[in-house]
Amino acid sequence: MITPITRSRAEEMLARIKRFATEATKKQMQEKFGICTDKAVGTTVTTLRALVKGLPRPDQDLAEALWQSGIHEARIMASMLADPAQMTREKLDNWASELNSWDICDLCCGNLFSKVKNPLKLAERWIKKEDEFVRRAGFAIICSLSAPRAKTTDEDLIKLLPLIKNHSCDPRPMVHKAVNWALRNIGKKNPRLTPRAVACANEILDLYPDNRSARWVAHNALWELNLPKTKVMVAKRK
């Protein structure tokens, strides 16, 4: 239950979010970046980060109040403030079920979902769901956990490649673009994983020779992983 004090704090933060909102930003969010702006006010993520800077974190009560507001930017801010340790399975599933745009999905994964206990199991569970943004969230978690500085082991990332292969044929852009992102990230994490990712991409081409989504996932990943600048960058990583 949200207390009156927490509700008041949330209302104050919402007022600050709206103070920095512009119609131009909202228009750009939709037209340039394809963001769902049904409940957006038009405040940049850079501004949101500046607004939470200096606030005591985590602040689960404030995060939940902001999430319940339904405002797009408030929900992004909620992901910055929430406590991963207090995100129960039920709460995670509830938040994921309400995702409606790629940006809030990916930011929630980077800021919060990838930091909960056993995030790889969460990713695997969500990938098995049919909901478009829940499945995207599963792959976006993998993207966060395969970032260069992430501590995920090579073995754990290799175990995820079959999921990438199996879902590369998903026709929904919000899903197969995240599948591609995950494959590229794994391949760029270190020199040991690059051949594994390349092999996965080639297996996708063999498995789905006539599937447009799968072929794009594989060809785009192979293109980036074979770029000379990518090889130089990856070679420097341990």
N, C-alpha and C positions, 0 to 999 in steps of 0.2 A: 504494500500500500504506500502511495506517495503522500508524504506528510505535507501540511500547509506550508511549512518553511521550504521544503524542497520544491514544491510547486511554485512558490514565489521566486526562488532562485532560477528555476527553469524559465519562467516568464520574463525575468530580467535578461537572461541570456538570449532568449528568442527576440527580444526587443533590440538587442545589440546586433544580432544576425541580420535583422530586417533593416537596421540603420545603414548597413553597408551594402544593401542590395540595390541593384539597378536593373532596369528593364533591358538595357543593352547586354548585360551579362547573361540574363535569362534567355534572351533571344539567341545569343551565341552558343549557350549550352545546348540548345535544341538544334539549331540549324547547322552549326559547325561540328559539334561533337556527338550528335545523336542521343543526347541525354533526355530521359523522360522528365519533363518539367511540370507535370500536372500539379505537384505539390511543392514546387521549388519557388523561391523568392528572388533568386539571382545574386547570390553571394559566392565569391570565389573560395576555393579550397585554401588558397594561400591566406585569405582573410580569416577563415575558420581556424587555421593553425595559429595565427597570431592572437586570436581571441582566447584560445585555451592556454596559451603560453603564460606561465606563472600561476595557473590554477593548481591546487593540490590534486594530484592524480595518483591512483585511480579514484574516481568518485562515482560509484555504482548507482547511488540513489539519483544523482543528477542525470546520469546517463540514461537511466530508465525513464525518467520524466521527459527528457528531450526526445527519446525514441517514441514515446506514446503520443507526442505532439503530432506525429505524422509528417512534419515539415522535412523536406528533402535534406536541406543543409543541417538541420538540427539532428537528424539521424546520422549524418556523417560525423558531426561533432560527438554524438553519443559513442560512436566507435572509438573515438580518441580518448574518451574519459572512462569507459567501462573497465571493470576489473576482470581479466580473464579467469581468475580463480573463482569468481562468483557467477560465471556463466554456466548454468546447469544445462544438461542435454535438452530439457524442455525449452529453456529460454533460447538456446542457440537455434533450435528448430523453429521456434516462433519468429525470431528475428529473420532467419533465412527465408521463411515462407512469405515474408512481406517485402522482400527485395523486388524492385521493379525497374531497375536501371543498371547498366553495366558499371557506372562510376561508383555508385554507393555500394554495389556488390564487391568490387575490387578493393575499395578503401576499407570496407568492413573486414575483408579477409586479411589485408596487410596490417591494419591497426589492431585487430582483435582476434578474429577467428583462428589465425595461424599461431596465436600465442596461448591458446587454451591447452589443457592437458590432453595429450594424445591427439594432436592436430591431424596427423596422417590418417588415423582411423576415422576421424570426423570427415576428412576429405573423401575417403573411400565410401563412406556411408552416404554422403550427399551425392556423389557421382552416380550412385545407383538409383537415385530418385529421378522421376521424369520431369519434374518442374524445371523450366528453362533456367531460371536464375539460381535455383538451389544447385543444379548440376554445374553451372558456371562457377558458383562459389567453391565447389569441391576442387575444380581445376585451378581456380585462383589461389586457393590455399597452397596447392602444390607449387605454384609460381613463387609464392613468398618463401616457401621452405627450400626452394632450389636456387635462391639468390646467392650471389658469390660469397657473402659472409655468413650465410645460414649454416648452422651446425648439423644439418641433416646428413646422415651417412650416405655414402655411395650406394650401399646395399639397399637401404630403404627407398632410395629414389629409383633404383633399377626395378624394384618390385612393382613400381607404379606404371612402368612402361606398357604392360598389357592393357591397363585401363585406358591409356592414351590411344593405343592401337584400336581397341574395341569401340571407342566413342568418337574416333576421328570422322566417322561417316554421319554423325548427327547433322541433319540439314539446317539446323537453326544457327544463324551467324553468331549469336551470343554464346553458343556452346562451342562450336568448332574453332572459333577464334581463340577461345581460352585453352582449348586442347593444343592448338598450335603454339600458343604462348608457353604452356607448360613444357612441351617437347623442346622448344628452343632454349628455355631456361636450364633445363637439365643438361642439354648438350653443351651449354656455355659455362656450366659451373666449374668444371676442371677438365684437363686433358684426358683423364681416365673415362669420363662419361661421354665425351664427344662421340667416339665410335659406337657406343651403345645407342645414342640418340639417332645417329645416322642409320644404323641397322634397323631401328624401329621405323624410321621414315620409309626405308626401302620395303620393309615388310608391309606397311600400310599400302604402298603402291601395288604390291603383289596381291594383297588381300582384297582390295577394292579398286580394281582397274577401271571401273566405269562410274565410280561415285565421285561426283564433282567436289563435294566438301572434303572428302578424304584426300583426294589428289591435291587440292589446294593446301591442306594441312601439311602434307609430306613435302611437296615441291617448295613451299615457302620456307620450311624449316631447313631443308637441304641447301637452299640458296644462301640463307644467312650463315649456316654453320660452315659453309665452304668459302665464304668471303675471306680474302687474305687478312683483312684487318681483324676479323673475328678470330682467326687462327692465332694471330699474334697476341691478341688480348687473352685468350684462353690459355695459351702456353705459359703465361706469367702466373697463373693461378695454381695453387697447390691442391 
